[in-house]
Amino acid sequence: MAAALAACPWVRRRRGRDPALRRLAGALSALIALQAPRGCTTLGIDEGTAVVGRDGAWQVHGRARVTVWRGRRRERFGPGDIFRI
């Protein structure tokens, strides 16, 4: 989500306080993910969050979540969750 909003500092500052802006950020992330070439996996990594991977397995670290888009299918993972790409 943060990457989708990197070009707009005002939205970045207000996003945490305004539910409407959080929904907008989610919609922008979905739009970006759905534009990816067929067969691509797209990650949306929330602010204050990281993914650490090894041998195809990835673990979410930090305070928020990671959204994994595989085509039109969306999965969300929180702190400590492990997923494979």
C-alpha positions as CSV (number, residue, x, y, z in Angstrom):
1,M,0.0,0.0,0.0
2,A,2.8,2.4,0.8
3,A,4.4,2.0,-2.6
4,A,1.1,2.8,-4.3
5,L,1.0,6.1,-2.4
6,A,4.6,7.1,-2.6
7,A,3.9,9.9,-5.0
8,C,1.4,11.7,-2.8
9,P,2.9,12.8,0.6
10,W,-0.4,14.3,1.8
11,V,-2.2,11.0,1.5
12,R,0.7,9.2,3.2
13,R,0.5,11.5,6.2
14,R,-3.3,11.2,6.6
15,R,-3.8,7.6,5.7
16,G,-3.5,6.2,9.2
17,R,-6.2,8.5,10.6
18,D,-8.8,8.4,7.8
19,P,-10.7,5.2,7.0
20,A,-11.7,6.6,3.5
21,L,-8.0,7.0,2.6
22,R,-7.2,3.5,3.8
23,R,-9.9,2.2,1.4
24,L,-8.5,4.3,-1.4
25,A,-5.1,3.0,-0.8
26,G,-6.4,-0.6,-1.0
27,A,-8.2,0.1,-4.2
28,L,-5.1,1.7,-5.7
29,S,-3.1,-1.4,-4.7
30,A,-5.6,-3.7,-6.3
31,L,-5.6,-1.7,-9.5
32,I,-1.8,-1.9,-9.7
33,A,-1.8,-5.7,-8.9
34,L,-4.5,-6.4,-11.6
35,Q,-2.3,-4.6,-14.2
36,A,0.6,-7.1,-13.7
37,P,1.3,-9.4,-16.6
38,R,-0.4,-12.8,-16.5
39,G,1.5,-15.3,-14.2
40,C,3.1,-12.6,-12.0
41,T,2.7,-12.5,-8.3
42,T,2.4,-9.0,-6.8
43,L,3.1,-8.1,-3.1
44,G,1.5,-5.2,-1.3
45,I,3.6,-4.6,1.9
46,D,2.1,-2.3,4.4
47,E,4.1,0.5,6.1
48,G,6.2,-0.8,9.1
49,T,6.2,-4.3,7.6
50,A,8.7,-6.5,5.9
51,V,8.9,-10.0,4.4
52,V,12.0,-12.2,4.8
53,G,12.4,-15.2,2.6
54,R,14.4,-18.2,2.0
55,D,14.0,-21.2,-0.4
56,G,10.6,-19.9,-1.6
57,A,9.0,-19.4,1.9
58,W,8.4,-15.9,3.1
59,Q,7.6,-14.7,6.6
60,V,5.8,-11.5,7.5
61,H,7.6,-9.3,10.1
62,G,6.4,-6.0,11.6
63,R,3.2,-4.5,12.8
64,A,0.9,-4.8,9.8
65,R,0.2,-7.2,6.9
66,V,1.2,-8.3,3.4
67,T,-1.2,-8.8,0.6
68,V,-0.3,-11.3,-2.1
69,W,-2.0,-11.0,-5.4
70,R,-1.9,-14.0,-7.8
71,G,-3.9,-12.8,-10.8
72,R,-7.3,-11.8,-9.3
73,R,-6.9,-13.9,-6.2
74,R,-5.9,-12.0,-3.1
75,E,-4.5,-13.4,0.2
76,R,-3.5,-11.4,3.3
77,F,-0.9,-12.4,5.8
78,G,-0.2,-10.9,9.2
79,P,2.9,-10.8,11.5
80,G,4.5,-14.2,11.8
81,D,2.5,-15.8,8.9
82,I,4.5,-17.7,6.3
83,F,3.6,-17.9,2.7
84,R,5.1,-19.4,-0.5
85,I,5.7,-17.8,-3.9
